């Protein structure tokens, strides 16, 4: 099969956490062709989704871990499956890419669904399940943030469009609230003290648990994010986790958000990562599993069926 992955520039990837490359390695072992493009490579021509793509071969024993083929300008429906794995920020360029991939999806499966990626924000989607979330405010007004922190005490502020802990601030007092949010909307939540015990990432595929890992911050004033220095540890799926999964999974499946990473702290659902859910390597490391095998099994099932070419029949 021919798989196309829409990812960030290769040299910007964090090899310790990157899940897309793990999937590519497994796909290559099965004889599939892996091809990559960035969102800057995508375009529409007369309503046809096209892109500048390159085949990729991986070898992590080499200084340059990848080897690219010659660029090809091709229609995206030439592939059997497209995997959208571009990290946030979810900015204007990202949204434009989802429109291009929406056109491609009329002919070839796209994982996750580009319309749903455009519709649902990873930070805001949990608010569809208010009984699962801590007290929350979404605003671009610093004074509302001040009032929230005055009411709930220590809080955490996150930009809506970022990932990997970028732009997050712990607000210990109302005096710590930025005087100017630059007009950007942010999400503010009551700080969950149980974060010192870890921020659990639960990797879902088609609504089922593939695995989980606990991310433990370096200290009580640090973020529980791998990119911000958190360590990882084994974990289990608790009855509360199963309650959360049971409530969230049907919505994800109905929207074509097949791959998702739920973040759970102290029994609260804080994020639903759907743009490029990661931590597969960390899950494998703490549990001895290889969840990339199940991920590629899934890609094979979802890919467009390959139809054998028929030889033309000569008349007479």
Secondary structure, DSSP 8 states (H G I E B T S, - for coil): -EEEEE-S-GGG--TTT-SHHHHHHHHHHTT-EEEEE-GGGEEEETTEEEEEEEEEEE-TTSSS-EEE---EEEEGGGSSEEEE---S---HHHHHHHHHHHHHTTTS-EES-HHHHHH--TTTGGGGGGGGS-SEEEES-HHHHHHHHHHH-SEEEEESS--TTTT-EEE-SGGGS-S--TT--EEEEE--GGGGG-EEEEEEETTEEEEEEEEE-SSTTS---GGGT-EEE-----HHHHHHHHHHHHHHHHTT--EEEEEEETTEEEEEE-SS---HHHHHHHH---HHHHHHHHHHHHS-------------
